[in-house]
Amino acid sequence: MRYSELSNRVSGKGSSVWDDHYLAVARRAAGEDVIVMSVGDPDFNTPVAVTQEAIRSLESGDTHYTEVLGRSRLRKAIAHKIGDINGVSFTENNVVVTAGTQNALYACAALLLDPGDEVLVLEPMFTTYHATIRSTGAEVVTVPCPSDMAYQPDIDILRNSITDKTKAIFFASPANPTGAMITLKNLEIIAEIAIQHDLWLVSDEIYCDFIFDGQHHSISAVDKMKDRTIVVGSLSKSHAMTGWRVGWAIGPESFVNAFSNLNLAITYGLPGFVQEAGAVALEQDLAEVQDMKMEFKHRRDKAVELLCHSSKLQLTSPAAGMFLMVNIESTGLNGLEFSKRLYQEKGVSVLDGAEFGPSGEGFIRISFATSTDSIIEGCKRIVSFADSLNN
Ligand SMILES: Cc1ncc(COP(=O)(O)O)c(C=O)c1O
């Protein structure tokens, strides 16, 4: 039996990055001394009010089909919350509820791209972007955001990468893995380019609520960009709700209408009790959310302080998100060799930065989504491993 072309395209770059991570998780579960710093799944519980709303809703029999675009209560809450954060006026008619940011990204690709189209993606980028974009038959054209440019996009390369096949620009700001935010000035330049070449913008803002230094700017708020920008995000990180799969895509009403048809063919609507719980997460100012954010900031500061003890590790403190990129080139190893040996010799699992794009070569990515004690111990082991290498 033969599988489709699409199944080949989604099995390309980025699809095997989690193999070592899952191995580490299994070893830790078996009681071994393994520290998992490879994934961005917050180690906190979902806020109590959210879980209680799901239980209330389930107990009241909310177990039937729901509206394909999502429930009005949740769509309104998303429009209000993200509109406030971004400084843009959205209504529920701009919002589709999705099964997490990933589902929104995939739907954007399906709705905006055709085979042969080219998509500019700022890298280092989240590992699923390749498969998501390539699933449509479109090609990914990467634009570097190198560490020596403070992870800002190389605008000359961006301009020169545009061809008559370019259809869209995808990026995350704040970014995974770098934690960097694209400056307002660069967003304005990207907007000008998008308008000039009539491009869609897919702006992944999953970490917009997870900023420690500075301020979030969304390209949707830049003049004339609201109608060509799709903002995607979710409650996964901000509310420790990765398993609930509550996300969104926010865009012009014509996009929402097209999404409605797509959803009939994909999800056919999402669970009502999950959506009611998601609405509570967005409607209420929950203390747990603020506490978690403060704890992440503390972890970031602690990790940066500890990792700076090794002269073989170079890093800058990430402004946002839950990851840290560490340059390990002075150890004489590349990111893959470093992460493999670190795991084998010290039991610490991190990811090779090159998995996120060429600008990640020579880096490892560390996640703070594990307990503070584990982060302290993990960083000490990373320092001791780096210092043990004779280069
Ligand atoms: C930049 C970025 N986009 C999307 C996702 C997918 O998140 P979700 O759980 O909302 O699907 C992640 C997850 O780590 C991410 O870092």
The ligand as an SDF file (V2000), in Angstrom:
LIG
                    3D

 16 16  0  0  0  0  0  0  0  0999 V2000
    6.3980   28.9930   18.7940 C   0  0  0  0  0  0  0  0  0  0  0  0
    5.4250   27.8860   19.0640 C   0  0  0  0  0  0  0  0  0  0  0  0
    4.3330   27.7700   18.2980 N   0  0  0  0  0  0  0  0  0  0  0  0
    3.4220   26.7920   18.4880 C   0  0  0  0  0  0  0  0  0  0  0  0
    3.5980   25.8520   19.4820 C   0  0  0  0  0  0  0  0  0  0  0  0
    2.5480   24.7910   19.6710 C   0  0  0  0  0  0  0  0  0  0  0  0
    1.8200   25.0880   20.8420 O   0  0  0  0  0  0  0  0  0  0  0  0
    0.3420   24.6260   21.1360 P   0  0  0  0  0  0  0  0  0  0  0  0
    0.3840   23.7860   22.3560 O   0  0  0  0  0  0  0  0  0  0  0  0
   -0.4390   25.8930   21.3980 O   0  0  0  0  0  0  0  0  0  0  0  0
   -0.1690   23.9150   19.9400 O   0  0  0  0  0  0  0  0  0  0  0  0
    4.7180   25.9200   20.3170 C   0  0  0  0  0  0  0  0  0  0  0  0
    4.9610   24.9080   21.3600 C   0  0  0  0  0  0  0  0  0  0  0  0
    5.9910   24.8180   21.9730 O   0  0  0  0  0  0  0  0  0  0  0  0
    5.6600   26.9700   20.1020 C   0  0  0  0  0  0  0  0  0  0  0  0
    6.7530   27.1050   20.8600 O   0  0  0  0  0  0  0  0  0  0  0  0
  1  2  1  0
  2  3  1  0
  2 15  2  0
  3  4  2  0
  4  5  1  0
  5  6  1  0
  5 12  2  0
  6  7  1  0
  7  8  1  0
  8  9  2  0
  8 10  1  0
  8 11  1  0
 12 13  1  0
 12 15  1  0
 13 14  2  0
 15 16  1  0
M  END
$$$$
